[in-house]
């Protein structure tokens, strides 16, 4: 996907669901301790925080519900600005995730 298209998608989005593991932090977290010691990706956090000034950001995670408190503590400790956290896929104008393939890229790959 090219830079211009990505910038347009972000510009047009009002609601952004943003993944946590592998996106705002490196790796994946399966325990409360994993959540608390996850290494932040400052380049991503800086972009997210900049966008949060004009966008509604929901942190979207597949982490188990028992990790919610540790996840929130980590987000707060690293000043990740967001409007909420969800363990379910919500309505959104844009999803930011490290494990996704844009549908157009998938179609092109299988031509």
C-alpha positions as CSV (number, residue, x, y, z in Angstrom):
1,X,0.0,0.0,0.0
2,X,1.5,3.4,-0.9
3,X,2.1,6.3,1.4
4,X,-0.5,8.6,-0.3
5,X,-3.3,6.0,0.2
6,X,-2.4,5.5,3.8
7,X,-2.3,9.2,4.5
8,X,-5.7,9.6,2.8
9,X,-7.2,6.7,4.8
10,X,-5.9,8.2,8.1
11,X,-7.1,11.7,7.1
12,X,-10.6,10.4,6.3
13,X,-10.9,8.3,9.4
14,X,-12.7,9.5,12.5
15,X,-12.5,6.3,14.5
16,X,-9.3,4.2,14.6
17,X,-9.0,0.9,16.3
18,X,-5.4,0.3,17.2
19,X,-3.8,-3.0,18.1
20,X,-1.4,-3.3,21.0
21,X,0.9,-6.4,20.8
22,X,3.4,-6.0,18.0
23,X,2.1,-2.5,17.3
24,X,2.6,-0.1,20.2
25,X,4.8,-2.6,21.9
26,X,7.1,-5.4,20.7
27,X,6.1,-9.0,21.0
28,X,3.0,-10.5,22.6
29,X,1.8,-10.6,26.2
30,X,0.3,-13.6,27.8
31,X,0.7,-12.8,31.5
32,X,0.3,-9.7,33.6
33,X,4.1,-9.6,33.9
34,X,4.5,-9.7,30.1
35,X,2.2,-6.8,29.8
36,X,4.0,-4.6,32.3
37,X,7.5,-5.2,30.9
38,X,6.6,-5.0,27.2
39,X,9.0,-2.8,25.3
40,X,7.3,0.3,23.9
41,X,7.6,1.2,20.2
42,X,8.1,5.0,20.7
43,X,7.9,5.7,16.9
44,X,4.4,4.2,16.9
45,X,3.3,5.7,20.2
46,X,4.3,9.2,18.9
47,X,2.2,8.8,15.7
48,X,-0.7,7.4,17.7
49,X,-0.6,10.3,20.2
50,X,-0.3,12.9,17.4
51,X,-3.4,11.3,15.7
52,X,-5.3,11.2,19.0
53,X,-5.6,15.0,19.0
54,X,-8.1,14.8,16.1
55,X,-9.2,11.1,16.0
56,X,-11.1,8.8,18.4
57,X,-8.6,6.0,19.2
58,X,-9.7,2.7,20.7
59,X,-7.0,0.3,21.7
60,X,-8.1,-3.1,20.3
61,X,-6.5,-6.2,21.7
62,X,-6.8,-9.9,21.6
63,X,-5.3,-10.2,25.1
64,X,-7.3,-12.1,27.6
65,X,-9.6,-10.1,29.8
66,X,-7.6,-11.0,32.9
67,X,-4.8,-8.9,31.4
68,X,-6.9,-5.7,31.2
69,X,-5.6,-4.1,34.4
70,X,-1.9,-4.7,33.4
71,X,-2.6,-3.5,29.9
72,X,-4.2,-0.3,31.1
73,X,-1.3,0.3,33.5
74,X,1.2,-0.2,30.7
75,X,-0.7,2.2,28.4
76,X,-0.8,4.9,31.1
77,X,2.8,4.4,32.1
78,X,3.9,5.0,28.5
79,X,1.5,7.9,28.0
80,X,-0.4,6.2,25.2
81,X,-3.3,8.6,24.5
82,X,-6.5,6.8,23.7
83,X,-10.3,7.0,24.2
84,X,-10.9,3.4,25.3
85,X,-9.8,-0.2,25.2
86,X,-11.7,-3.2,23.7
87,X,-11.3,-6.9,23.5
88,X,-13.8,-7.1,20.6
89,X,-13.7,-5.8,17.1
90,X,-15.6,-2.6,17.0
91,X,-17.0,-0.4,14.3
92,X,-14.1,1.7,12.9
93,X,-13.0,3.7,9.9
94,X,-9.5,2.3,10.1
95,X,-7.7,-0.6,11.8
96,X,-4.0,-0.4,12.6
97,X,-2.6,-3.9,13.2
98,X,0.7,-5.8,12.6
99,X,-1.1,-8.9,11.5
100,X,-3.3,-7.7,8.7
101,X,-3.3,-7.8,4.9
102,X,-5.2,-5.2,2.9
103,X,-7.8,-6.9,0.8
104,X,-6.4,-5.2,-2.4
105,X,-2.9,-6.5,-1.6
106,X,-4.3,-10.0,-1.1
107,X,-6.1,-10.0,-4.4
108,X,-3.0,-8.7,-6.2
109,X,-0.9,-11.5,-4.6
110,X,-3.2,-14.2,-5.9
111,X,-3.5,-13.0,-9.5
